[in-house]
Every structure is written in C-alpha cells, then in structure tokens.
C-alpha cells in the first residue's frame, strides 16, 4: 500500500526491492525505484508548487 498524499493505493513491488516505510517512484501501478526520504520530499514539494 502506498500513500499518495492521503490517497492510499495498492501497488506491485515486484520490480523494486522495498519494505514498509520506503519512499518509491510509482508508474502504472508498479513501484519502480526506491528513493531517499530527502529526494522524495523534494519531489513532493516540487509537484505541490505546480
């Protein structure tokens, strides 16, 4: 389960080695890459400004 700023969805994690609490990039329902917390928040801030 992934929380997209309050919207919780189930995603497939078979393409990325992740665990609960990790930050990930999701595309087409698949977690495709793990991110650092800092990079994830930078991306969230960037999207919030647009």
Residue, then its C-alpha position, 0 to 999 in steps of 0.5 A: x500500500x502506498x500513500x499518495x498524499x492521503x490517497x492510499x493505493x495498492x501497488x506491485x513491488x515486484x520490480x523494486x526491492x522495498x519494505x514498509x516505510x520506503x519512499x518509491x517512484x510509482x508508474x502504472x501501478x508498479x513501484x519502480x525505484x526506491x528513493x531517499x526520504x530527502x529526494x522524495x520530499x523534494x519531489x513532493x514539494x516540487x509537484x505541490x508548487x505546480 
